[in-house]
Amino acid sequence: MQKQTTGLAPAALRVGIDIGGTFTDFVIFNPHSGEITTFKLPSTPHDPAQAVLEGFERISKQLPEDRNPSALAHGNIPRITIIHGSTVATNALLERKGSSAALITTRGFRDVLQIGRQNRPELYNFASQPMEPLIPAELRLEVDERVDRFGEALVELNDAQVDTIVEQLKRPVLGDEERQRPAIESVAVCLLFSFANPTHEQRIAEKLRGAGFFVSVSHEILPKYREFERASTTVVNAYVTPVLDRYLQRLEEGVKQFGISTSQRARLQVMQSNGGSISVSEARQAGVRCVLSGPAGGVVGAQFVGETVHLQHGSKQAADLQLLTFDMGGTSTDVALIDGKPQITTDANVGGHPIGIPLLDIHTIGAGGGSIASVDAGGALRVGPESAGADPGPACYGKAAISGQLPVKSEIRSPLSAFRYPLATVTDANLFLGRIPAEYFLGGEMPVYPKLAEEAIARIGNQLGLKPIETALGIIEIANAHMERALRVISIERGHDPRDFTLLSFGGAGGLHAADLARRLKIPRVLISPYAATFSAFGMLAADTIKDYTQTVMLPGNSPYEALAARMDILLKQGQRDLTREGFSSNDIQLHPALDMRYRGQSYELSIPFEQDFIIRFHEAHQYHYGYARHGTEIEIVNLRLQAVGSVPSPKLAEQPRGSPACAAAIIDTRPVNFPSGALDTPLYRGESLACGNQIEGPAIIVRSDTTILLSEQDQARIDCFGNLVIKIHG
């Protein structure tokens, strides 16, 4: 159901920002005019805030004087709200470039991070090595304390021992005297059964914070049982949060010229991994909640657009909405499944590190427009997971290459530039095959060089003994195979039939591959929004503020409803209080309580809405997910869970009047484009000139100012009344 809300600030100018590996996207919604504008800037990996600040400068120049963000400091115009998705925390974790951190835990449990679940990451690889913990053994410290599962203190915490550890952490050299380490910046605290009684953790945290450390405490981050997942989540937060904190501080300082930090009429939010946004102050304390910040915006946008189209086509409810989301950017591809609503998991694994807080269930692979093609030691063509990113980018970008870090043995020089261009990527293959018209790339604002793409692809082809056309088609085929496998993981491997779904494609490169991927999986239709190239940033405009709360209780399933309601009331009041503090009215607050339940003897739980018939709902959910239910078997209630939602006003998608199916006036050129079947004369349509009711027969290329869409010869497409391109897949 689409939300109805008065919102925090009905007149607020809303800006969504998504930092990707190649481009940083901006979407601006003006609630007064209903206008939505978008643009992209190349990302600046050395300083991600730089691209964001350049975008703000551009926004301020384009807006009328009375809507200029710098005027906000005078308090004479409605508030501006900025929702920002960033890969800063993600990259810090994946590249292991987080802060220098230590762990304090109960004596005897310092190796929980090392032991984990004792699972082998590669079952049939006898030489496989487990992921190294983020915190080395010498920085995992123990204290003498013990609390039992009921929260009773068996061994009291020794404050003098904690003081000794604090002094030890202040020293730059720890453990082995031969090995120098940077000064400890943050400390994770995870004691056994602290979710039942956090007193000891609170005392340790107080001393550490008094000494100037950033402290990540398990009862604040994830107060639930399962020691390994709780410790891992707490450590990830300690590892990435100082990095994110420095970035957000840099960003806040940089945008002061626009009044963002100095005006109370301005609001800066950060997208989190559960599909909602949180305040900057929260993000600077809980960076673990932002590890899937960017991709989450895309899933929220897919839900919003999918519901809008779904309801407009006559459906009375959104519960039967079925979408596979396909987000192909420059560096990676993110896929997710929406079955009525986006799927949430508390069993995520990012970069080999379990994270137990609620996250959108997003599967990510290293396949994007910048994925590098290379020839491996066995003479086979490979594509990705390495990416050329924004710098140096694909060969056709015309930037200097990185030497000694890429899987390319030789280099070529182009007469077009003094730079060297050794990188052949998926984007280069699409450009060389004619699928990206060079003169229309990013609306013609960013020059690309087909000759450089051809040289890079020819070099790979020479190693393979293939013609450039064959090499380019091979690069596309391998990239598509990677992305098809990802879509299978989140659909077929989880019991869903792709033939029942619509593929909603977005990301700057998604439109070039979506139809072929749908054909491989027999998905009947593809939906591509007019905001596809900046869709994650667009989705952030529709993102509510969401807060998650969890408390382990370990109660029998036959516990009286009233007794459970009394316990749940504590979480309900906290959620209401926290959202009210952020300015939400009671009309805009929704509270969704749930119970994590399982049959006695099981290891993992299902989350069931907390209602009078929760036992019946649990049996039904178990039957649906696992194919059986055990009526009469003892049930356990493991956790109380609450999702508190503060609804914000979403952008309205304007409907266009229906016109004629004919759209010949939108054709800007006809040129040969290479398909597996050969070169075909293919019309190019200007996407902005297409109107509701227009129909397009493949082959065709739809050129928009920020993306390109490819139709094969057997495909048909139409424009719906919201400007979406709906492709009917054949073959």
C-alpha positions, 0 to 999 in steps of 0.5 A: 500500500502506498503511504499517505503522510503529512510528512516532516516538511511538506514544502521541503526541497528533497535531494537524493545522492548516491555515490557509486564506484564510477558515478555519483548521482543526484536527484532533486524533487521540488514539491512546489512544482512537482518537478524531478531533475537528475544529473550525474558526476564522475565519482572521486574515489580519493575523496568521495565528498568532493563529487558531492560538493561539486554536485551541491555547487551545481544545484545552487547555480541552477536553482532560482535565488529564493530556492538557493540552498545558501539562503536557508541560513536566513530561515526565509524559505522551506527546509531542504532535506538531503538523503545520502547513500554512500559506499564509504562504510562498504569500501572500508569493510571490503577493502579492509581499510577501516580504523585500528580497533580492539575487542574486549570480551568475557574471559575465554571468548577472545577467539569467537571471531576466529572460530566462528561457526567452523564453516569452510568457505569453500567445501571442496578446496582443501587449501581454502583459508578462512577470512582473517578477523578484522581484529588480530589476536593480540588486540582481542582482550579479556576481562574477568566477568560472567553473567548467566542467561537469566541476567544474573551476575555470577562474577562481578566485573573488576574495575581495576582490570578494566583500567589496566586494559584502557591504559594498555590500549592507549599505547601504540605498541601492543603484543609483539614488541617487534610489530608496530601498530597504529594507535587504537582508535575504536574498541568493540565491547561484546560480553557474554549474555550482555543482552540479558544484563548490559551493566558490565558493558555499560561500565566498560564503555563509560571508561573507554569513552572517558579515555577518548575511544570510539566505543561500539557496544553489543547491547546497543548495536545488537542485543540478541543471542548468538555470540559470534554474530553479535560479536561480528556485528559489533566489531564491524561497527567499530571498524567502519564507523570512524571512517564514515564519521570522518567522511560525514564530518568532511561533508558537513563542513564542506556544505556549510556554504549551502546552509546545511549544517548551520540552518535548523531548517535543513536536514541531512539524512543517511540511507541505511541498509534496511531501506530507511534513512537515519540522522547523521548523528546516528550514522556517525555512531552506527556505521554498520547500518550503512554498509549497503547504503547505496543499493538499498535506495534502489530497492526502495525506489523499485518498490515505490515505482512498482506499486505506482504502476501496479496500482495504476494498472488496476490492482487493488493491493500491492501485496501481490507485487512481484519484482526482480530488481536489477541494478547494474552500475559501473562497478557492481551489479546488485539484485534483489527480490520483491514479493509484495515487499522487499525481503529483509534478512538478519543473516547477511554476510558482507565481505565474509563478515556476518552482520546480524542487524536487519538488512535488505536481502541484496545479492551483489557481484563484481559485474558492471560497465567498468568490469575489466576483460582479461585473459587468464593463465589458461587462455580463457576470457575473463570479465571482472570482478576487477573494475576500472571504476571512475579512475582510470575508467574504461579505455574509451574514457580517455584517462591515464591507466594504472600500472602494475595493478591490473590483470593486463600484461601490455599496454597500447598507446593511442594517437588521441592522447598521450595517456596509456589505455590498457583496459578493455571493459564491458562499456568498451564492448558495448561502445564498439558494438554500436550499442552506445552511441558515442555522441549521446553518452551522458547527453553528449556532456562526457566525450568517449572515444570509440577508437580507444575501445576498439584498440583495447578490445583488439588487444584482448582479441589478439591474445585469444585469436579472435576478431574484435567483434567476436571478442566484444560479443564474448565480453558481453556474453560472459558479463551476462552469464555472471548477472544471470547467475546472480538473478538465479540466486535470489529467485530460483535458488530461493523457491521463486519462479522468475516467470512470475516476476517483472524485471525492474532494471536500473543503473547506468548500464542496466538497460543495455543488458536487461532484455537479454537477461530476462530472455535467459530466465524466461521473465516475460517483461522488463520495466525501466523507469525514466529515472533508471540511471539515477534510480538509487538516488531517486529511491532515497527520496521515497525512503522513510526513516526506519529504526529497528529494535531487538531484544532476546527473551527466550520464552515458550510459545504458549506464553500469554499474549498479555505478558508478551505485550507488556514486554513489547510495550517497552520497545514500542515506547522507545520507538515512539519516543525516538521518532517523536524526538526527530520531529515526526507527528503521531500520524506519521509514525507506524510501529510494526512489532514482531516475534522471532519464533521457531520449533524447539530444537531448531537453530534459526527463526522466522519473524512473525507479526505480533498479533493475537493469532501469532501461533497460527501465523507461525505454522502458516509461515513455516509451511510456506517457507519450508513445505511443512508445519509441526502442529503440536510441537513445542514452540520457542519465542526467541526475540522481540522485534520492532520496526518503527517507521517515520513516514516522509512525503514521496515524490509524485509520479506525474501521469502523461496523457495517452497518445498515438502508438506511432513514434517515428518523430522520436527517431534521431538516426539509424545505424548498424548495431552488432548482435549475435545474429549479425549487424542490423540496421537499428533506429535510435530513439530519443528517450525524452521524446517518447510519450505515453502510448508509443510502441517500439519494435526491436531492434532499437536503441533508446538514448536518454541523457543518462543511459541507453536501452537496447532492444533485440530484434524480437522484443517489443516495447511501449511507454506507459503513462508514467514514462516507464519503458515496458519491454515484452520479451520474446524468444 
